[in-house]
Amino acid sequence: MNRPSILRTTAALALSTLVAVIAAGPAPAAPPAGGAAPGSARGPLAATVGHDHPQVLSVGGAGVYRIGASLAALTAAGRIDWTAPGCDGVVHTGVTGSWAGVLLLAFRAGRLVEIGTATAPPQSPAGARVGMSFAELEAIYGPRGSLIRNDAGDAEAYLVRVGSRVELFTGHPIRPGVGYFQVGLASFVERNFRQGSAC
């Protein structure tokens, strides 16, 4: 999938999520265990509306969507909503359940190699998320991450390596800062950013 297609898919996903949130209205705040939450107690995850999924997207995955998981097994379990075959054996999918409208998946040779989102939450284990500036990411990650450019020199992203996997935060098409957060195998996620898709 080329970069403009990813941006269009990301924008459509973000818009459908926003429409669903607006239609649902505000969700009541749940008090923490042991007492009521004060009206002003709002942490970075307090803005979650309409989703009861875990709040963290890590290089291991999110919920049942684990890097390396089988597309066939996730489909059989009813966890895949739609599929869009790409080139070079890559299949892009949407998900069902509480992650619907939040996560986009990519499978290569039938195995999950990338998970991405254009929404916040989820956030990385370190607390980074869509909507932050690259300077905020640098403050969170320090020497563990770095600002990189693609091979064409026309896009930049913030990259965090974790073994053979990466967290990648790419720019937003119309405003400064992070518009898309993805995790997965460096050989797929980082390569696609640096070199573009294979076709």
URQUITA-V907007 format. One record per backbone hydrogen bond with DSSP energy under -0.5 kcal/mol. CO is the residue of the C=O (numbers start at 1). NH is the residue of the N-H. Records with the same first field share a line. If there is no record, write none. Layout:
BEGIN
CO: NH / NH
END
This chain:
BEGIN
2: 6
3: 7
4: 8
5: 9
6: 10
7: 11
8: 12
9: 13
10: 14
11: 15
12: 16
13: 17
14: 18
15: 19
16: 20
17: 21
18: 22
19: 23
20: 24
21: 25
32: 35
38: 41
40: 42
43: 46
45: 48
55: 122 / 123
56: 58
58: 61
60: 67
61: 58
62: 65
64: 66
65: 62
66: 69
69: 112
70: 74
71: 75
72: 76
73: 77
74: 79 / 80
75: 78
79: 96
82: 94
84: 92
87: 90
89: 109
90: 86
91: 107
92: 84
93: 105
94: 81
96: 99
97: 100
99: 102 / 103
103: 95
104: 116
105: 93
106: 113 / 114
107: 91
108: 111
110: 71
111: 108
112: 68
113: 185
114: 106
115: 183
116: 104
117: 181
119: 130
123: 57
124: 127
128: 124
129: 132
132: 178
133: 137
134: 138
135: 139
136: 140
137: 141
138: 142
141: 144
142: 145
144: 161
146: 159
148: 157
150: 153
155: 150
156: 171
157: 148 / 159
158: 169
159: 146
160: 167
162: 165
164: 186
165: 162
166: 184
167: 160
168: 170 / 182
169: 158
170: 179 / 180
175: 172
177: 172
178: 131
180: 170
181: 117
182: 168
183: 115
184: 166
185: 188 / 189
186: 191
188: 192
189: 193
190: 194
191: 195 / 196
192: 196
194: 151
END
